[in-house]
Amino acid sequence: MQLNREPHWLWLHCANRYCRHSRATPLAPFIIRWGPDASSDKLRKCARCTICGHKGATLMVASWSNEETGYAEFPK
């Protein structure tokens, strides 16, 4: 999956099985850093947990609400 597509945010889950911290993350900073054609694999490998410092994450795309709403909004 390319980073430059809808939704423009996703959930990052720490890959450290003892931490499992999760965070909603906008994709714009990563697209700026790595370019619009960057693969989600790059983010999966390079993401670093802000709690435990572990490098690597599981990605989960935002939920689809319905045809009228589209993807769920970024959490506030």
ChimeraX commands (.cxc) that place a marker at each C-alpha (Angstrom):
marker #1 position 0.00,0.00,0.00 radius 0.5
marker #1 position 1.22,3.51,-0.78 radius 0.5
marker #1 position 1.12,6.09,1.99 radius 0.5
marker #1 position -0.38,8.78,-0.25 radius 0.5
marker #1 position -3.99,7.55,-0.39 radius 0.5
marker #1 position -7.16,7.73,1.67 radius 0.5
marker #1 position -7.57,7.66,4.53 radius 0.5
marker #1 position -4.74,10.07,5.28 radius 0.5
marker #1 position -4.17,8.60,8.75 radius 0.5
marker #1 position -3.92,5.17,10.34 radius 0.5
marker #1 position -3.38,3.39,13.63 radius 0.5
marker #1 position 0.18,2.40,14.55 radius 0.5
marker #1 position 0.47,-0.45,17.07 radius 0.5
marker #1 position 3.83,-1.09,18.74 radius 0.5
marker #1 position 5.27,-4.44,17.62 radius 0.5
marker #1 position 6.76,-5.07,21.09 radius 0.5
marker #1 position 4.48,-7.72,22.52 radius 0.5
marker #1 position 4.97,-6.38,26.05 radius 0.5
marker #1 position 4.06,-2.79,25.17 radius 0.5
marker #1 position 1.29,-2.85,22.53 radius 0.5
marker #1 position 0.92,0.96,22.64 radius 0.5
marker #1 position -1.31,2.27,19.84 radius 0.5
marker #1 position -1.64,5.72,18.36 radius 0.5
marker #1 position -3.62,7.41,15.60 radius 0.5
marker #1 position -1.06,8.88,13.21 radius 0.5
marker #1 position -1.42,11.30,10.28 radius 0.5
marker #1 position 0.50,10.20,7.18 radius 0.5
marker #1 position 1.52,13.66,5.90 radius 0.5
marker #1 position 4.86,13.83,7.80 radius 0.5
marker #1 position 5.93,10.45,6.39 radius 0.5
marker #1 position 4.88,11.39,2.85 radius 0.5
marker #1 position 6.92,14.59,3.15 radius 0.5
marker #1 position 9.93,12.65,4.47 radius 0.5
marker #1 position 9.87,9.67,2.08 radius 0.5
marker #1 position 7.85,10.93,-0.91 radius 0.5
marker #1 position 4.33,10.22,-2.21 radius 0.5
marker #1 position 5.25,6.81,-3.65 radius 0.5
marker #1 position 6.64,5.43,-0.37 radius 0.5
marker #1 position 5.34,2.04,0.67 radius 0.5
marker #1 position 3.64,1.34,3.96 radius 0.5
marker #1 position 6.39,-1.27,4.49 radius 0.5
marker #1 position 8.83,1.60,5.09 radius 0.5
marker #1 position 6.60,2.97,7.87 radius 0.5
marker #1 position 6.05,-0.53,9.29 radius 0.5
marker #1 position 9.84,-1.00,9.63 radius 0.5
marker #1 position 10.82,2.53,10.71 radius 0.5
marker #1 position 8.10,3.52,13.19 radius 0.5
marker #1 position 9.39,3.88,16.74 radius 0.5
marker #1 position 7.14,3.61,19.80 radius 0.5
marker #1 position 6.98,6.79,21.89 radius 0.5
marker #1 position 6.45,4.71,25.05 radius 0.5
marker #1 position 9.01,1.88,24.96 radius 0.5
marker #1 position 11.28,2.97,22.06 radius 0.5
marker #1 position 10.81,-0.31,20.12 radius 0.5
marker #1 position 11.32,0.00,16.38 radius 0.5
marker #1 position 8.65,-1.60,14.19 radius 0.5
marker #1 position 4.87,-1.39,14.12 radius 0.5
marker #1 position 1.70,-3.02,12.93 radius 0.5
marker #1 position -0.47,-0.74,10.79 radius 0.5
marker #1 position -4.25,-0.68,10.84 radius 0.5
marker #1 position -6.24,1.44,8.41 radius 0.5
marker #1 position -9.04,3.65,9.75 radius 0.5
marker #1 position -12.48,2.05,9.84 radius 0.5
marker #1 position -14.92,2.52,6.98 radius 0.5
marker #1 position -18.10,4.11,8.32 radius 0.5
marker #1 position -20.49,4.11,5.36 radius 0.5
marker #1 position -20.95,5.50,1.84 radius 0.5
marker #1 position -22.13,8.86,3.14 radius 0.5
marker #1 position -19.40,9.37,5.77 radius 0.5
marker #1 position -16.51,7.40,4.22 radius 0.5
marker #1 position -13.58,6.58,6.48 radius 0.5
marker #1 position -13.74,7.37,10.19 radius 0.5
marker #1 position -12.39,10.79,11.12 radius 0.5
marker #1 position -9.05,11.25,12.85 radius 0.5
marker #1 position -9.61,10.86,16.62 radius 0.5
marker #1 position -9.52,14.08,18.65 radius 0.5
marker link #1:1,2 radius 0.2
marker link #1:2,3 radius 0.2
marker link #1:3,4 radius 0.2
marker link #1:4,5 radius 0.2
marker link #1:5,6 radius 0.2
marker link #1:6,7 radius 0.2
marker link #1:7,8 radius 0.2
marker link #1:8,9 radius 0.2
marker link #1:9,10 radius 0.2
marker link #1:10,11 radius 0.2
marker link #1:11,12 radius 0.2
marker link #1:12,13 radius 0.2
marker link #1:13,14 radius 0.2
marker link #1:14,15 radius 0.2
marker link #1:15,16 radius 0.2
marker link #1:16,17 radius 0.2
marker link #1:17,18 radius 0.2
marker link #1:18,19 radius 0.2
marker link #1:19,20 radius 0.2
marker link #1:20,21 radius 0.2
marker link #1:21,22 radius 0.2
marker link #1:22,23 radius 0.2
marker link #1:23,24 radius 0.2
marker link #1:24,25 radius 0.2
marker link #1:25,26 radius 0.2
marker link #1:26,27 radius 0.2
marker link #1:27,28 radius 0.2
marker link #1:28,29 radius 0.2
marker link #1:29,30 radius 0.2
marker link #1:30,31 radius 0.2
marker link #1:31,32 radius 0.2
marker link #1:32,33 radius 0.2
marker link #1:33,34 radius 0.2
marker link #1:34,35 radius 0.2
marker link #1:35,36 radius 0.2
marker link #1:36,37 radius 0.2
marker link #1:37,38 radius 0.2
marker link #1:38,39 radius 0.2
marker link #1:39,40 radius 0.2
marker link #1:40,41 radius 0.2
marker link #1:41,42 radius 0.2
marker link #1:42,43 radius 0.2
marker link #1:43,44 radius 0.2
marker link #1:44,45 radius 0.2
marker link #1:45,46 radius 0.2
marker link #1:46,47 radius 0.2
marker link #1:47,48 radius 0.2
marker link #1:48,49 radius 0.2
marker link #1:49,50 radius 0.2
marker link #1:50,51 radius 0.2
marker link #1:51,52 radius 0.2
marker link #1:52,53 radius 0.2
marker link #1:53,54 radius 0.2
marker link #1:54,55 radius 0.2
marker link #1:55,56 radius 0.2
marker link #1:56,57 radius 0.2
marker link #1:57,58 radius 0.2
marker link #1:58,59 radius 0.2
marker link #1:59,60 radius 0.2
marker link #1:60,61 radius 0.2
marker link #1:61,62 radius 0.2
marker link #1:62,63 radius 0.2
marker link #1:63,64 radius 0.2
marker link #1:64,65 radius 0.2
marker link #1:65,66 radius 0.2
marker link #1:66,67 radius 0.2
marker link #1:67,68 radius 0.2
marker link #1:68,69 radius 0.2
marker link #1:69,70 radius 0.2
marker link #1:70,71 radius 0.2
marker link #1:71,72 radius 0.2
marker link #1:72,73 radius 0.2
marker link #1:73,74 radius 0.2
marker link #1:74,75 radius 0.2
marker link #1:75,76 radius 0.2
view
